[in-house]
Amino acid sequence: MIKKPEIRSYPSLSELSLDAAEFIAELAEAKIRERNIFTLVLSGGSTPRQLYEKLARQPISKRINWQ
């Protein structure tokens, strides 16, 4: 099933990063429950820095099994 694209707008990079981190955490939780594995490929550079910081800090970091 193909989902219709969704456009979201954020007033700040911080809010965008938080929403993206929460989305990744939810997806990781679901896929680990379904398949017992979740793979995430991360980009280099400074653009995604705030996203990575949010993924690495609580409460989001506790939701993802990084092992």
DSSP file (Angstrom, degrees, kcal/mol; ACC not computed):
  #  RESIDUE AA STRUCTURE BP1 BP2  ACC     N-H-->O    O-->H-N    N-H-->O    O-->H-N    TCO  KAPPA ALPHA  PHI   PSI    X-CA   Y-CA   Z-CA
    1    1 A M              0   0    0      0, 0.0     2,-0.5     0, 0.0     0, 0.0   0.000 360.0 360.0 360.0 126.5    0.0    0.0    0.0
    2    2 A I        -     0   0    0      1,-0.0     2,-0.3     0, 0.0     0, 0.0  -0.775 360.0-140.5 -92.4 127.1    1.4    3.3   -1.0
    3    3 A K        -     0   0    0     -2,-0.5     3,-0.1     1,-0.1    -1,-0.0  -0.608  21.0-111.3 -85.4 146.3    0.9    6.2    1.4
    4    4 A K        -     0   0    0     -2,-0.3    -1,-0.1     1,-0.1     0, 0.0  -0.580  43.7-101.9 -71.8 134.9    0.1    9.6    0.2
    5    5 A P        -     0   0    0      0, 0.0     2,-0.5     0, 0.0    -1,-0.1  -0.245  34.5-148.1 -58.4 145.8    3.0   12.0    0.8
    6    6 A E        -     0   0    0     -3,-0.1     2,-0.5     2,-0.0    -3,-0.0  -0.974   2.5-152.0-120.5 129.0    2.6   14.3    3.8
    7    7 A I        -     0   0    0     -2,-0.5     2,-0.4     2,-0.0     0, 0.0  -0.879  15.4-174.5-102.1 127.0    4.0   17.8    4.0
    8    8 A R        -     0   0    0     -2,-0.5     2,-0.4     2,-0.0    -2,-0.0  -0.937   8.8-158.3-121.5 145.3    4.9   19.2    7.4
    9    9 A S        -     0   0    0     -2,-0.4    -2,-0.0     7,-0.0     0, 0.0  -0.965   7.3-165.1-123.2 139.2    6.1   22.6    8.3
   10   10 A Y        -     0   0    0     -2,-0.4     3,-0.0     1,-0.1    -2,-0.0  -0.958  23.3-141.6-127.5 142.4    8.0   23.5   11.5
   11   11 A P  S    S+     0   0    0      0, 0.0     2,-0.3     0, 0.0    -1,-0.1   0.673  87.1  18.7 -74.9 -15.3    8.7   26.9   13.0
   12   12 A S  S  > S-     0   0    0      1,-0.1     4,-1.9     0, 0.0     5,-0.1  -0.991  71.4-118.6-152.4 158.5   12.2   25.9   14.1
   13   13 A L  H  > S+     0   0    0     -2,-0.3     4,-2.8     1,-0.2     5,-0.2   0.850 114.3  59.2 -63.3 -35.0   14.9   23.3   13.4
   14   14 A S  H  > S+     0   0    0      2,-0.2     4,-2.2     1,-0.2    -1,-0.2   0.914 106.7  45.3 -61.7 -44.3   14.6   22.2   17.0
   15   15 A E  H  > S+     0   0    0      2,-0.2     4,-2.2     1,-0.2    -1,-0.2   0.883 113.3  50.4 -68.6 -38.3   10.9   21.3   16.6
   16   16 A L  H  X S+     0   0    0     -4,-1.9     4,-2.5     2,-0.2    -2,-0.2   0.933 111.3  49.0 -61.7 -46.2   11.7   19.5   13.3
   17   17 A S  H  X S+     0   0    0     -4,-2.8     4,-2.4     1,-0.2    -2,-0.2   0.890 110.9  49.8 -62.8 -41.1   14.5   17.5   14.9
   18   18 A L  H  X S+     0   0    0     -4,-2.2     4,-2.4     2,-0.2    -1,-0.2   0.926 111.9  47.3 -64.8 -45.1   12.3   16.5   17.8
   19   19 A D  H  X S+     0   0    0     -4,-2.2     4,-2.3     1,-0.2    -2,-0.2   0.908 113.1  49.1 -63.5 -41.4    9.5   15.3   15.6
   20   20 A A  H  X S+     0   0    0     -4,-2.5     4,-2.4     2,-0.2    -1,-0.2   0.904 111.1  49.8 -64.8 -41.0   11.9   13.4   13.4
   21   21 A A  H  X S+     0   0    0     -4,-2.4     4,-2.4     2,-0.2    -2,-0.2   0.906 111.5  48.4 -64.5 -41.7   13.5   11.8   16.4
   22   22 A E  H  X S+     0   0    0     -4,-2.4     4,-2.5     2,-0.2    -2,-0.2   0.895 110.9  51.3 -65.2 -39.5   10.1   10.7   17.8
   23   23 A F  H  X S+     0   0    0     -4,-2.3     4,-2.5     2,-0.2    -2,-0.2   0.930 110.9  47.7 -61.6 -45.8    9.2    9.3   14.4
   24   24 A I  H  X S+     0   0    0     -4,-2.4     4,-2.8     1,-0.2    -2,-0.2   0.908 111.5  50.8 -62.6 -42.5   12.4    7.3   14.2
   25   25 A A  H  X S+     0   0    0     -4,-2.4     4,-2.5     2,-0.2    -1,-0.2   0.918 111.3  47.8 -62.4 -43.9   11.8    6.0   17.8
   26   26 A E  H  X S+     0   0    0     -4,-2.5     4,-2.2     2,-0.2    -2,-0.2   0.918 113.6  47.5 -62.9 -43.5    8.3    4.9   17.0
   27   27 A L  H  X S+     0   0    0     -4,-2.5     4,-2.6     2,-0.2     5,-0.2   0.916 111.8  50.2 -64.5 -43.3    9.4    3.2   13.8
   28   28 A A  H  X S+     0   0    0     -4,-2.8     4,-2.5     1,-0.2     5,-0.2   0.927 110.6  49.7 -60.7 -46.1   12.3    1.4   15.6
   29   29 A E  H  X S+     0   0    0     -4,-2.5     4,-2.0     1,-0.2    -1,-0.2   0.926 113.4  46.3 -59.0 -45.8    9.9    0.2   18.3
   30   30 A A  H  X S+     0   0    0     -4,-2.2     4,-2.3     1,-0.2    -2,-0.2   0.921 114.3  46.0 -64.9 -45.4    7.4   -1.2   15.8
   31   31 A K  H  X>S+     0   0    0     -4,-2.6     4,-3.4     2,-0.2     6,-0.8   0.863 110.8  52.5 -70.2 -35.0   10.0   -2.9   13.6
   32   32 A I  H  X5S+     0   0    0     -4,-2.5     4,-1.5    -5,-0.2    -1,-0.2   0.903 111.3  48.0 -66.2 -39.4   11.8   -4.4   16.5
   33   33 A R  H  <5S+     0   0    0     -4,-2.0    -2,-0.2    -5,-0.2    -1,-0.2   0.919 119.7  39.3 -62.8 -43.3    8.5   -5.8   17.7
   34   34 A E  H  <5S+     0   0    0     -4,-2.3    -2,-0.2    -5,-0.2    -3,-0.2   0.929 139.1   7.3 -73.1 -47.6    7.7   -7.2   14.3
   35   35 A R  H  <5S-     0   0    0     -4,-3.4    -3,-0.2     2,-0.3    -2,-0.2   0.449  89.2-121.1-121.2  -3.9   11.0   -8.4   13.1
   36   36 A N  S  <<S+     0   0    0     -4,-1.5     2,-0.3    -5,-0.6    -4,-0.2   0.701  87.3  78.3  66.3  20.2   13.3   -8.2   16.1
   37   37 A I        -     0   0    0     -6,-0.8     2,-0.3    -9,-0.1    -2,-0.3  -0.986  50.8-177.2-155.2 148.1   15.6   -5.9   14.1
   38   38 A F        -     0   0    0     -2,-0.3     2,-0.4    27,-0.1   -10,-0.1  -0.957  10.1-162.1-146.8 128.5   15.8   -2.3   13.0
   39   39 A T        -     0   0    0     -2,-0.3     2,-0.4     2,-0.0    -2,-0.0  -0.939   6.8-175.5-115.6 133.7   18.5   -0.8   10.8
   40   40 A L        -     0   0    0     -2,-0.4     2,-0.5     2,-0.0    -2,-0.0  -0.995  11.6-155.2-130.7 127.0   19.1    3.0   10.5
   41   41 A V        -     0   0    0     -2,-0.4     2,-0.4     0, 0.0    -2,-0.0  -0.893  16.7-153.9-102.3 127.4   21.6    4.6    8.2
   42   42 A L        -     0   0    0     -2,-0.5     2,-0.2    10,-0.0    -2,-0.0  -0.804   7.4-131.2-107.8 143.8   22.8    8.0    9.3
   43   43 A S        -     0   0    0     -2,-0.4     2,-0.1     1,-0.1    -1,-0.0  -0.524  19.9-130.4 -84.8 154.0   24.2   10.8    7.2
   44   44 A G        +     0   0    0     -2,-0.2     3,-0.2     3,-0.0    -1,-0.1  -0.284  61.2  60.9 -90.2-175.8   27.4   12.6    8.0
   45   45 A G  S    S-     0   0    0      1,-0.2    -2,-0.0     2,-0.1     0, 0.0  -0.249  92.8 -73.9  89.2-178.0   27.9   16.4    8.2
   46   46 A S  S >  S+     0   0    0      1,-0.1     3,-1.4     2,-0.1     4,-0.3   0.595 104.8  86.6 -96.2 -12.5   26.4   19.0   10.4
   47   47 A T  T 3  S+     0   0    0      1,-0.3     3,-0.4    -3,-0.2     4,-0.2   0.914  96.1  37.9 -58.2 -47.6   22.9   19.3    9.0
   48   48 A P  T 3> S+     0   0    0      0, 0.0     4,-2.3     0, 0.0     3,-0.3   0.277  82.9 114.3 -88.2  15.2   21.3   16.4   11.0
   49   49 A R  H <> S+     0   0    0     -3,-1.4     4,-2.3     1,-0.2     5,-0.2   0.889  75.3  48.3 -54.4 -47.6   23.3   17.3   14.2
   50   50 A Q  H  > S+     0   0    0     -3,-0.4     4,-2.1    -4,-0.3    -1,-0.2   0.885 110.5  52.5 -63.6 -37.5   20.2   18.3   16.3
   51   51 A L  H  > S+     0   0    0     -3,-0.3     4,-2.2    -4,-0.2    -1,-0.2   0.944 110.3  47.4 -60.8 -47.7   18.3   15.2   15.2
   52   52 A Y  H  X S+     0   0    0     -4,-2.3     4,-1.7     1,-0.2    -2,-0.2   0.878 109.6  53.7 -63.9 -37.9   21.2   13.0   16.3
   53   53 A E  H  X S+     0   0    0     -4,-2.3     4,-0.8    -5,-0.2    -1,-0.2   0.908 109.9  47.6 -62.5 -41.1   21.5   14.8   19.7
   54   54 A K  H  < S+     0   0    0     -4,-2.1     3,-0.4     1,-0.2     7,-0.3   0.872 110.4  51.7 -68.9 -36.8   17.8   14.2   20.3
   55   55 A L  H  < S+     0   0    0     -4,-2.2    -1,-0.2     1,-0.2    -2,-0.2   0.831 111.0  49.1 -66.1 -31.2   18.1   10.5   19.4
   56   56 A A  H  < S+     0   0    0     -4,-1.7     2,-0.3    -5,-0.2    -1,-0.2   0.618 103.7  71.7 -85.6 -13.3   21.0   10.1   21.8
   57   57 A R  S  X S-     0   0    0     -4,-0.8     4,-2.4    -3,-0.4     3,-0.5  -0.712  86.7 -66.0-107.1 154.9   19.3   11.8   24.8
   58   58 A Q  T  4 S+     0   0    0      1,-0.3    -2,-0.1    -2,-0.3    -1,-0.1  -0.463 107.5  28.4 -69.9 148.0   16.6   10.7   27.1
   59   59 A P  T >> S+     0   0    0      0, 0.0     4,-0.6     0, 0.0     3,-0.5  -0.996 129.0  40.5 -88.9 -11.6   13.7   10.2   26.9
   60   60 A I  H >> S+     0   0    0     -3,-0.5     3,-1.4    -6,-0.3     4,-0.7   0.896 109.5  59.1 -66.7 -39.5   14.0    9.1   23.2
   61   61 A S  H >< S+     0   0    0     -4,-2.4     3,-0.7    -7,-0.3    -1,-0.2   0.820 100.8  57.0 -60.5 -30.1   17.3    7.2   23.6
   62   62 A K  H <4 S+     0   0    0     -3,-0.5    -1,-0.3     1,-0.2    -2,-0.2   0.730 100.6  58.8 -72.0 -20.8   15.6    4.9   26.2
   63   63 A R  H << S+     0   0    0     -3,-1.4     2,-0.5    -4,-0.6    -1,-0.2   0.671  96.6  70.7 -81.8 -17.3   13.0    3.9   23.6
   64   64 A I  S << S-     0   0    0     -3,-0.7     2,-1.0    -4,-0.7   -39,-0.1  -0.883  73.7-141.2-109.9 128.0   15.5    2.6   21.0
   65   65 A N        -     0   0    0     -2,-0.5   -27,-0.1     1,-0.1    -3,-0.1  -0.756  20.0-176.3 -83.8 102.9   17.5   -0.6   21.5
   66   66 A W              0   0    0     -2,-1.0    -1,-0.1     1,-0.2    -5,-0.0   0.384 360.0 360.0 -83.7   4.3   20.8    0.4   20.1
   67   67 A Q              0   0    0     -3,-0.0    -1,-0.2     0, 0.0    -2,-0.0   0.461 360.0 360.0 -81.6 360.0   22.4   -3.0   20.5
